[in-house]
């Protein structure tokens, strides 16, 4: 009786293994048909993932910087054209310019002292 149960279990196990192999083949065929085999190879290569993400991050950062520069330049140009003739705005920008120059002069002085 024990041998019969063992044989039945082995038979069931064998059938399950055959079904699993058949399912694996079907999945592999479907993946290949869908053109996902390149994607699967990509997922199995961690260096390729790291490299592509690194490049994507670099170019996103560059795009952000260039875009922000263009938007800020246009915004400043428009504001100067609109508000540049007002006396208090001109004084405000002059004060900002003096402040920046003072900071640059003090930084140059400190740099000279460090030598």
C-alpha positions in Angstrom: 0.0 0.0 0.0 2.8 2.4 0.8 4.6 1.7 -2.5 1.4 2.4 -4.3 1.0 5.8 -2.6 4.6 6.6 -3.3 4.2 5.6 -7.0 1.0 7.8 -7.2 2.8 10.7 -5.6 5.8 10.3 -8.0 3.4 10.1 -10.9 1.6 13.3 -9.8 4.9 15.0 -9.3 6.1 14.0 -12.7 2.9 15.3 -14.3 3.2 18.6 -12.4 6.8 19.0 -13.6 5.8 18.3 -17.2 3.0 21.0 -16.9 5.5 23.5 -15.4 7.9 22.9 -18.2 5.2 23.3 -20.8 4.0 26.5 -19.1 7.6 27.8 -19.0 7.9 27.1 -22.8 4.6 28.8 -23.5 5.6 31.9 -21.4 9.0 32.0 -23.2 7.2 31.8 -26.6 4.8 34.6 -25.6 7.6 36.8 -24.4 9.6 36.2 -27.6 6.5 36.9 -29.7 5.8 40.2 -27.8 9.4 41.3 -28.3 10.1 41.4 -24.6 13.2 39.2 -24.8 15.4 42.3 -25.1 13.7 43.7 -22.0 14.3 40.6 -20.1 18.0 40.6 -21.0 18.1 44.3 -19.9 16.6 43.4 -16.5 19.2 40.7 -16.0 22.1 43.1 -16.6 22.5 45.3 -13.5 25.3 47.4 -15.1 23.2 48.2 -18.1 20.4 49.4 -15.8 22.8 51.5 -13.8 24.3 53.0 -16.9 21.0 53.8 -18.5 19.6 55.4 -15.3 22.8 57.4 -14.9 22.6 58.8 -18.4 18.8 59.5 -18.0 19.5 61.3 -14.7 22.3 63.4 -16.2 20.2 64.5 -19.2 17.1 65.2 -17.0 19.3 67.4 -14.8 20.8 69.2 -17.8 17.3 69.7 -19.3 16.0 71.1 -16.0 18.9 73.6 -15.7 18.7 74.7 -19.3 14.9 75.1 -19.1 15.0 77.0 -15.8 17.7 79.3 -17.2 15.5 80.1 -20.2 12.4 80.7 -18.1 14.2 82.9 -15.6 15.9 84.9 -18.4 12.6 85.5 -20.1 11.0 86.4 -16.8 13.7 88.9 -15.9 13.7 90.4 -19.3 9.9 90.9 -19.2 10.0 92.3 -15.7 12.7 94.8 -16.6 10.8 95.9 -19.6 7.6 96.4 -17.6 9.0 97.6 -14.3 12.4 99.0 -15.4 11.1 102.6 -15.8 9.8 102.8 -12.2 12.3 104.6 -10.0 12.0 102.4 -6.9 12.5 99.3 -8.9 15.7 100.7 -10.4 17.0 101.6 -6.9 16.1 98.1 -5.7 18.1 96.5 -8.5 21.0 98.9 -7.9 21.1 97.9 -4.3 21.2 94.3 -5.2 24.1 95.0 -7.6 26.0 96.8 -4.9 25.3 94.0 -2.4 26.7 91.4 -4.9 29.7 93.5 -5.6 30.4 93.9 -1.8 30.2 90.2 -1.4 32.6 89.6 -4.3 35.1 92.1 -2.9 35.0 90.6 0.6 35.4 87.1 -0.8 38.4 88.3 -2.8 39.9 90.0 0.3 39.5 86.8 2.3 41.0 84.7 -0.5 44.0 87.1 -0.5 44.4 86.7 3.3 44.4 82.9 3.0 47.6 82.9 0.9 
